[in-house]
Amino acid sequence: MSSSTEHGINTAIRKVRQALKDDPDNPRFVHTVSGKGYRFVTEKNGRPETPELVEGRTPRTPSGPDSSSRSLSTRDTAAPRRALTKRKTATAIAALSLLAATLLVVLRPRLFPGTQASQIHSLAVIPLSNLSGDPSQDYFADGMTDELITALAKDRTLRVVSRTSAMQYKGVNRPVRDIARELGVDGILEGSIGRSANRVHMTVQLIYAPTDTHVWAESYNRDETQAYSLPEEHSQTIAKEVKTATSPAPAPRYINPEAHDAYLRRRYVWFQFDAIHIFEYFQKAIQLQPDYAAAWAGMADAYALRAVDNECPASEVAAKAEAAARKAVELDDSLPEAHLSLGAWYFYYAWDVPRGEAELKRAIAIDGALSDAHHLYSYLLLATNRREESLQEQKRATELDPLLRNWGLGFEYIQLRQFDAAINDLQLRAQVLPSNFWTRIMLSYAYLEKGMGPQAEQELEKAYKVAGWADAAQGLHRAFERGGEKAANQWSVDALKARARTRYVSPMEYAQAYADMGDKDETMKYLEECYRTRAPRLIMVQNEPRFDFLHSDPRYRALIKKIGLQFVP
């Protein structure tokens, strides 16, 4: 028997004893049989009954025919002779059920040999079940699922479905074959995870979907200080099972369990779009462990995205984003997210395309399945007029994570001025995810550039409604009814001015609104303001078809030169 199997059985026995309040030194229900394993004893009519022996604890050794019975007899005389109450009988049944389930996981590799594991070339990780039963621990189960997907995706020969695609099956009771067919994979990894008393328990099983066959399973029990390494450890095991090549496991790094917990909470609120708590959890993780590279990279992204998303001036976050990104790379040069963060800073804030490209290439070289790196690299390639390469990078990003940024490919087509392709792609994606705000926004933009004003206005209304902006949707609708596209564009400018009275509005937003109106002077005025304030998205100004009407203007060409880009007619 392997050490991992023996450990799993011993763990299961310990849990059963805890559930039955059975003292291992003076047992009533679970008896240790020296050299053999364990025997379960219940009582009926005051006399013990002994079900089958469970192998474990020590390997089988040759022994006399009466050795097990002698050992059992000695312990039986110490057990009280009284019938179990109904409640304790139920507890015993539940405990034995737990044991059966655990033993099935522990012994399954022997029951279901991995003959079909080598046929698995693509894999989906179904979100780990929260074993604790406490909904407040969902972040931990989701975070460990995410880290498991990330670790598995480092295997270049195994296609691993993205987090956002897999997360739609969280808590869904569906046949494995159906899930595999919908995700286009031949392998499914499912399991559960929980924490108690500073211990982490994770059970996982690999299923060959076409035949719904269990090909491998394992149960992990770790101290909380070792939980950080579980996803990487598990990915190495899976790679061996499916006989694929994987990168060597990185050198173990100590991660403070509280810092790791704060980091997982941050990932959870990040995907929940809970911006208020993102910085709080990053800061906590860094305070608890100042050398936590992943937390520094996340902090850099959180700062950088604020100005990229027009939430604040670049001056408020540029230096902080740079410092955090450089710290992440300094702490762990092998962390792809660290190079992605630094590459994003070079591209959006320093407007240093060569160094940005070097960092993004480094991130992709380390982890080719990092969708965000391919997405940002496509922007950089397009900004430098490498259009075909840019399209391929965006297709790769979409293939790796089709739901994370389902508008990404459509937006790429808009930037390439392929408006029919953009409309076709975005219409299909809007049907799949009708409540996605950005898909509606991009579809409206594609309609606008195609010259389909009414359709553009209708999609923009839908986007506002999806975001919960009912008043804005009504205002836009009334403006369009009153004066068509021109009135709708003027309404957009007026809405920005009204918003600017209570919060920050980026000069890029004004430039886009005036460009839609066809006002050259006002558009150039705000683009120049973007240059003075280092608005991050100015680096992509030539990608935007709404600014094409400025190409003949000497002021526009001079601006492109100042940014450091080559003018593209």
Stockholm file with secondary structure:
# STOCKHOLM 1.0

chainA/1-569         MSSSTEHGINTAIRKVRQALKDDPDNPRFVHTVSGKGYRFVTEKNGRPETPELVEGRTPRTPSGPDSSSRSLSTRDTAAPRRALTKRKTATAIAALSLLAATLLVVLRPRLFPGTQASQIHSLAVIPLSNLSGDPSQDYFADGMTDELITALAKDRTLRVVSRTSAMQYKGVNRPVRDIARELGVDGILEGSIGRSANRVHMTVQLIYAPTDTHVWAESYNRDETQAYSLPEEHSQTIAKEVKTATSPAPAPRYINPEAHDAYLRRRYVWFQFDAIHIFEYFQKAIQLQPDYAAAWAGMADAYALRAVDNECPASEVAAKAEAAARKAVELDDSLPEAHLSLGAWYFYYAWDVPRGEAELKRAIAIDGALSDAHHLYSYLLLATNRREESLQEQKRATELDPLLRNWGLGFEYIQLRQFDAAINDLQLRAQVLPSNFWTRIMLSYAYLEKGMGPQAEQELEKAYKVAGWADAAQGLHRAFERGGEKAANQWSVDALKARARTRYVSPMEYAQAYADMGDKDETMKYLEECYRTRAPRLIMVQNEPRFDFLHSDPRYRALIKKIGLQFVP
#=GR chainA/1-569 SS CCHHHHHHHHHHHHHHHHHHTCCTTSCSSEEEETTTEEEECEEETTEEECCCEEECSSCCCCCCTTHHHHHHHHHHTTSCCCCCCHHHHHHHHHHHHHHHHHHHHHHHHHHSCSTTGGGCCEEEECCCEETTCCGGGHHHHHHHHHHHHHHHHTCTTSEECCHHHHHTTTTCCCCHHHHHHHHTCSEEEEEEEEEETTEEEEEEEEEEGGGTEEEEEEEEEEEGGGGGGHHHHHHHHHHHHTTCCCCCCCCCCCCCHHHHHHHHHHHHHHHTTCHHHHHHHHHHHHHHCTTCHHHHHHHHHHHHHHHHTTSSCGGGTHHHHHHHHHHHHHHCTTCHHHHHHHHHHIIIIICCHHHHHHHHHHHHHHCTTCHHHHHHHHHHHHHTTCHHHHHHHHHHHHHHCTTTTTTHHHHHHHHTTCHHHHHHHHHHHHHHSTTCHHHHHHHHHHHHHHTCHHHHHHHHHHHHHHTTCHHHHHHHHHHHHHHHHHHHHHHHHHHHHHHTTTSCCCHHHHHHHHHHHTCHHHHHHHHHHHHHHTCGGGGGGGGCGGGGGGTTCHHHHHHHHHHTCCCCC
#=GC SS_cons         CCHHHHHHHHHHHHHHHHHHTCCTTSCSSEEEETTTEEEECEEETTEEECCCEEECSSCCCCCCTTHHHHHHHHHHTTSCCCCCCHHHHHHHHHHHHHHHHHHHHHHHHHHSCSTTGGGCCEEEECCCEETTCCGGGHHHHHHHHHHHHHHHHTCTTSEECCHHHHHTTTTCCCCHHHHHHHHTCSEEEEEEEEEETTEEEEEEEEEEGGGTEEEEEEEEEEEGGGGGGHHHHHHHHHHHHTTCCCCCCCCCCCCCHHHHHHHHHHHHHHHTTCHHHHHHHHHHHHHHCTTCHHHHHHHHHHHHHHHHTTSSCGGGTHHHHHHHHHHHHHHCTTCHHHHHHHHHHIIIIICCHHHHHHHHHHHHHHCTTCHHHHHHHHHHHHHTTCHHHHHHHHHHHHHHCTTTTTTHHHHHHHHTTCHHHHHHHHHHHHHHSTTCHHHHHHHHHHHHHHTCHHHHHHHHHHHHHHTTCHHHHHHHHHHHHHHHHHHHHHHHHHHHHHHTTTSCCCHHHHHHHHHHHTCHHHHHHHHHHHHHHTCGGGGGGGGCGGGGGGTTCHHHHHHHHHHTCCCCC
//
